[in-house]
Amino acid sequence: MGLLPNGIASHIGSWNIMAAVEEVPYKIKVTIRMNASGMVSVESAERVEVYYEEVEVKKEETKKEEPKAEEKTEESKTEEPKEGEEQPAAEEAKAPEDAETPPAEAEPVKEMKKKTRKIKIDVVPVTANDRQPIIENYQKEEKRMKDEDRIAKEIAQVKYDLESSVYDYRDKVNGLYAIYVEPGSKDTIL
């Protein structure tokens, strides 16, 4: 515990979750969040109950009789009758078998389905008032350091812009505007 300053407790925090005590076991789902400052808080808690409910499900069965592979090959081997000829009686008997049978009426079947119920539970934070001033001091210090960093970045950007404009101006005096500048004043300008 040597990493924490003296007088700082090693635990993150304390919260009371107000759940009722019952004979039936249940689970409690707790949502914990950490903000940008590293502060941990319990956002919510909910009781998760699992129960089974009997539900009627209709099952539809369609019966489609397909000819077996052997029958398919035999049918393909037989020649189709020419126009004006009659089909043999054996083929006429097979025709009703190939047709689909109407679907059977749906029979209700009872199944047990697993369902969950979530009930919100109250969460009460247990905080020590003596830590609040310490937290506020650290937040003020963090804000001050962020401001210092922002100011340092802005100063660096302004210096860079000034240096760029000096080099650009020097290049123009020696190049593009060289014919307009007097030789004696050129040294004083640069």
N, C-alpha and C positions, 0 to 999 in steps of 0.2 A: 504494500500500500504506500510505498515511498513516492509514487508519482503524483499524488494529490497534495495540495497545500495543507498545512496544519489547520485543523478545525473543520475540514470538509468531510462529510460522511461518504462512505464508499458505496452506498446503495443509490440507485437511480431515483427511486421514488416509491411511494406507497399509494395504493388505490384500494378502495373497498368495493367489491362487486356484490350488489344486493340481490342474491339469488335465494329462492326459497328451498328449504331442505325437504326432500321427498324420498319416499321409499324406492321409487323407480329411478334407476340411474339415467343420467342424461349428460350431454356434453355442453360445454360453454365455449363459444367462439369469441375471442377477444381480438380487437383491432388496435394495434399499437402503431403510432406514427413518430417519426423523428423529423423535426423541422430543420431549416438551414443552419440554425445556430447549434444544432446538436442536442436540443432539448427533447426528451422523450415524454410522450403523453399517451394515455389510453383514450382512444377516440370513442369506442363503443364496445358493448358486450351483448351477445345474444345467446339465448338458450336454444339448442338444436335438439328437437325431439324427432325420433324416427318411429313411424308407425306403419302398420299394414292395413290396407283397405280392400275389401272384396268388391271386385268390379266385374260386371257382366260384359263379355266380349263376344261379338257375333263372328262366327267362323263360316266363311263361304267356301264350299267345296264344289269345284266344277269337274265333272267327269268327261274326259275326252278320250275316246278309244282310238288309238292310232294303230294302224295295221303293223304287224311285226315285220321285221326285215325280210323274212322269207316270203311273206305275202306280197311285199312291195316288188321284189324281184320277179315273182310269178306274174304280177299284173303288168309289169313292163315288158315281159316276154310275149304276152298275148297281143295279137294284132288287133287294131281297132277295126271295127266293121266298116265296110265301104258304104257309100251313100245308098240308101234304099234297102240295105240288109238289116236284119233284126239282130239284136244282141242275144247271146245265149242266156239261158235261164240262170246259170250259175253266177254270172256277172250281175244280173238284176237282184239276186239275193244278197250280194255283197254291198250294194249301194246304201241300204239303210244303216249298215254297221259303220260305215265311214263317217256318217253325219254325227255332229256333236249332240250329246244328250243335254237336255235343259239342266241348268244348275240346280243343285239340291237346295232346299230351303235352309236358310241360316239357322243354326241351332245356337242358342245362347250358352256360353261356357263361362263359368265363374273362375276368375283368376285373382290371386292376391298380388296387389301392386304395392311397392315400397314408396312411401311418401314421407316428406320431412316438413316440419312446422318450425318456424323461427319466431321466438318471442324476445322482444327487446328487454334488456336488463339495465337498471340504473347503475352508473359508475360514479363513485364519489372519491375525488382525490384527497389524500391525506398529506398535506404539505406542512412543513415547519415554517413558521413566519420568520424565523431568524435567518433563513437562507435567502429570502427575497432581496434584501439589500445587496448581498454579494452578487447575485445574478444580475441585478441592475447595474452594478459597477462594471462587471465584465462586459455587459452589452454596451455601455457607454465607451469603454476602452476599445472595443471592437469597432464601433462607429468612428471614433477618433482615428484609428489606424487606417480604416478604409478611406477617410477623407484625406489623410496624408498621402496615401498611395495615389489617389485621384489627382491631387495637386501636383505631385511629382511627375506623373505622366503628362499632364497638361503643359508643365514647364519644359519638359523634354521635347514635346511636339513643337512648341513655339521656337525653341532654340534650333531645331532641325529646319523649320520653315525659314528662319532668318538666315541660316547658313546657306540654304539652297538659293535664296534670292541674291545673296552677296556673290556667290559663284556665277549665277546667271548674269548678273549685272557686269561682272568683270569680263566674262566671255563676250558680251555685247560691246563693251568699250574697246576691247582688243580686236574685235572682228567687224561686226556690222556697222557700228558707229565710229570706227577708227578714223574715217576721213573727216568727220565733223569735230573731233577733239583736237585741241592744240597740243603739241608735243610737251610743252612745259607743264601744262595743267594735268596731263595724263598721270604723271607720277603722284601728284597730290590727291587725285581722285581714287587711285588704287591704293 
